[in-house]
Amino acid sequence: MLTPEKMKEIQSNALAAVSDMPDGDLKTKAFEIFLQHLLAMERSTSDVGTVRIEKAEKSEGRQKKTSRQPGTLKSRILLLKDEGFFGAPKNMGEIKHELQAHGWVHANTALSGALQGLVRERHLRRVKDKLWKY
């Protein structure tokens, strides 16, 4: 659950991330992206905290991977899904910006192909608004 104190902490972290940028539209957009990312991370950790504990207990005998470093575009998109980014429908531009916030830059042509593949594999669904949303 997101408490007011936690929200203030997340906001201050996002502000700190863009503090050395000059004021303007770019700084505002960067703050929005950082804030969305931090909120999504908070939601995903609080929503699935009990599931993670259960999975950890089940895998005690196995070696656990400490960090997931996705190498393919599909795996990077699935990581965003795991973080809760797709809680609400997102268009391709929003997905591209979130990937860039993680430091992953991909062309629109590669992104559209990967998204369509994930839809075919039933990892994602898409709906037509004015634009396709996933």
Summary of the structure (lengths in Angstrom):
residues: 134
radius of gyration: 16.7
end to end distance: 25.5
largest distance: 51.8
contacts: 315
relative contact order: 0.10
helix: 62%
strand: 4%
